Amino acid sequence: MHLIRALGLPVSWLAGVAFAGFAYAAEPIVVIAAFNLTGPEAALDLPCYRGAELAAAELNEAGGVLGRALKLVPVDTESDPDSTAGRIAQALEAHPDAAAGIGFTDSTLALDAGRVFQTANLPFITPGATDPDLPQTVGGDMFLAAYGDDAQAHAMADYAWDALNVRRIALWADKDRLFTRTVAKFFDASFRNLGGTVTGQEFGAGVTDFGALIAAYQAADPKPQAIYAATMPETAVPLIAQVRAAGIDVPLLSADGWADEDIVTASKSGRIGGIYFTTHRFLGVDTPEMKAFAAAYRAKYGAAPPNSFAALGFDSVNLLAAAMKRAGSAAPDAVRTALADTRGFEGVVGTIAYQPGKRVPDKPVAVVEIDNGTETPVWTWTK
């Protein structure tokens, strides 16, 4: 919870006291914040950046970090994977004093960004990317703030098996995205390990006509009892609509790529139910931290946080600031060591702890049901 609120003091009062007679003793601590603020990926990345921006504002209102203002430098990569690395490299060239970076909710872009920060020898936290192999692939500068795809795939496999009584699943996966390929791979293995049957089919990024997949489903004998769709948000809406229009009423399952307002809206307008996805701690969780975050987000942006990625952005900045405070320095080497030593950081979206040699936290996974425009958390999986 915001410390100012915990003490019962208005933010405006303490900010006035802090800045009326206090000047920062040094230049700001610069953090490069790379996100898709425009384009189709903005559905998840923009709320995530806003959460990060909110955290930086609250920290600065309370006196900054180590007596210095925390300055986020936004880099809009415009949902363009081909230019992501170049734009981040340009930002680092323009800000040679940068201490660290944060960014992205998608594993493909987080991988590209992570390699740039690794080359620059700067710690990098990705709030929402979930490929558990990213830190080992990129190097010692990369940290995940979210659970890994192995965890969320395992959670949905367990839920489908135990709660939905599913034994046969059709797995439809976008083959052109690292995230969708990875979560599909882990779900396939998890569900087969339970004894289930998986029929897999792939499609390319940008596909919006799912007639071939639907025809294959309808021709199957016996038919799958559910469909697990490893897709991004922009693909989900047409997929869901076409499946239901074809008269297929089995559960539709996915990962946190479906934590998107457009899916909820489409569910309401089409009176569609039976949609389940795994995600991070649900925004409806009734904790003081979640309430304080949601209220602050609404006050700053005029609307409630649309998904858990907003809270993950908030947590990532606070995680970075906490590491700097423990290190007593914003020097990249010191921050990297302090991040790796994080054992009990209490964030809005759960506790972050990195086990020795591992930079992916073990965190709970929520399963959320969408029915006629209403989101309901139905189960929480814990590793």
PEPE-V743964 format. One line per field, one symbol per residue. ss: DSSP state (H for helix, E for strand, L for the rest). phi: phi as a letter, one per 40 degrees, with the letter a starting at -180 (. if undefined). burial: b if it has 16 or more other ideal C-beta (glycine too) atoms within 10 Angstrom, else e. Layout:
ss=???
phi=???
burial=???
This chain:
ss=LLHHHHLLLLHHHHHHHHHHLLLLLLLLEEEEEEELLLLLLHHHHHHHHHHHHHHHHHHHHLLLELLELEEEEEEELLLLHHHHHHHHHHHHHHLLLLLEEEELLLHHHHHHHHHHHHHLLLEEEELLLLLLLHHHHHLLLEEELLLLHHHHHHHHHHHHHHLLLLLEEEEEEELLLHHHHHHHHHHHHHHHHLLLEEEEEEELLLLLLLHHHHHHHHHLLLLLLEEEEELLHHHHHHHHHHHHHLLLLLEEEELHHHLLHHHHHHHHHLLLLLEEEEELLLLLLLLHHHHHHHHHHHHHHLLLLLLHHHHHHHHHHHHHHHHHHHHLLLLHHHHHHHHHLLLLEEELLEEELLLLLLLLLLLLEEEEEEELLEEEEEEEELL
phi=.ddccccgbcdcccccccccbbbccaccccbcbcaccbgcccdbccdccccccccccccccchgbfgbccbcbcbccffbdcbdccccccccccbccdcaabigbbcccccccdccccccgbcbbbcbcbcccdcccchccbbccbccccccccccccccccccfcbbbcbbbccbbddccccccccdcccccchcbbbbabaccgcbbbdcccccccccaccccabbbcbcdcccccccccccccgcbcdbbabccccbccccccccccfbbgbbacacdcccdcbdccccccccccccbgacdcaccccccccccccccccccccgabcdcccdccccccbaccbcbgcbabcdgbbbccbcbcbbbbafgbcbcbabbbc
burial=ebebbeeeeebeebbeeeeeeeeeeeebbbbbbbbbbeeebbbbbbbbbbbbbbbbbbbbbebbbbebbbbbbebbbebebeebbebbbebbeeeeebbbbbbbbbbbbbbbbbbbbbebebbbbbbbbbbbebbeebbbbbbbbbbbbbbbbbbbbbbbbeebebbbbbbbbbebbbbbbbbbbbbbebbeeeebebeeebbeeebeebeebbeebeeeeeebbbbbbbbbbbbbbebbbbbbeeebebbbbbbbbbbbeebbebbeeeebbbbbbbbbbbbebeeebbebbbebbeeebeeebbbbbbbbbbbbbbbbbbbbebbebbebebbbbbbbebeebebbbbebebeeeebbbbbbbbbbbbeebebeeebebee
